[in-house]
Amino acid sequence: MIVVTGGAGFIGYNLVKKLIELGHKDIMVVDNDLRNVNKNRIWSSPSCGHCVSYVSVETSYLWLGFNGYNIDVVYHLGARTDTMEKDEKIFERLNLNYSKFIWNLCSEFKIPLIYASSAATYGDGEDGFDDEEPIYDLKPLNAYGWSKQIFDLWTIEQESKPPQYYGLKFFNVYGNYEQHKGAMSSVIWHFYNQIKKTGAVKLFKSHVDFCVDGEQKRDFIHVSDVVNIMILLYNNRKDVHSDIYNLGTGNARTYNDLAKAVFKSLGKSENISYIDTPLEIKNSYQYYTRAKMNKLMDIISGYNFLTLEQGIDLYIKQLKYENS
């Protein structure tokens, strides 16, 4: 049995879909949100039958404890991911305490664990994005990033550990089935909708001397690459050292590049303007992210990530299909 927490969320749903395509017939999703009709339709498709079951977060404590010996791997992706959320108690309950429960479960029943950390733990990136350096001095910029950092630190201190575990610091993930996240959806989804509605894209101005408008850079990674690597790590777990790893592409691209690629995929003329960064995020805004990928690439050498242009083309085609 495969357990996917947050299986109704963005990355979790794409993982469940891929596992079904690979022929897995016993998948347990832990999530409190099954409102997306598209998800339910795929989970009950002929190729899957009844291979996906569902349990709520609250019920999962007893269910997982009772079924621990039957679980082959836990992909722990469930979390509160809203970077604008200020209520630290929500992060403590969902991102920290529940993650500790999952870790202890996997330790007790000897279950491999792959869990979602975040590049948000690196804060403003002043000290780089190096997963081969100690993480003790990292300073995230928001409560979400701190919740991930505190859990990463907690795992290091534990004497009891899962047989194999991999914490993955996801960088800027985008792709199919993320629209339910609303404001927290990727900028690509927002650009697609802006262009459909107005024919134009508005990017944030730069408010620092070292960067001009639209040249803020991010390490954007397509969700299919994230899913492929999570599965690859599990399949090769006997040869992969348990640790915390960056998961981006290792390439930083500008928002100007991204907007231009969306216009091109849509067959539209470029129309880009710049607006002030909202005050609520201005002081915590990251101008540059780029995953240092040496540690992971030593393990998955030969894996080819989608380029930004390839990933956007795939995503735009899916969005066109969903809205046709």
Buried (B, 14 or more C-beta within 10 A) or exposed (E): BBBBBBBBBBBBBBBBBBBBEEEBEBBBBBBBBBEBEEBBEBBEEEEBEEBBBBBEBEEBBEBBEEBBEEBEBBBBBBBBBBBEBEEBEBBBBBBBEBBBBBBBBBBEBEBBBBBBBBBBBBBBBEEEBBBEEEBEEBEBBBBBBBBBBBBBEEBEEEEEBBBBBBBBBBBBBBBBBBBBBEEBBBBBBBBBBBBEEEEBBBBBBBEEEEBEBBBBBBBBBBBBBBBBBBBBBBEEBEEBEBBBBBBBBBBBBBBBBBBBBBBBBBEBEEBBEBEEBEEEBEEBBBBBBBBBBEBBBEBBEEEEBBBBBEBBBBBBEEBEEEEE
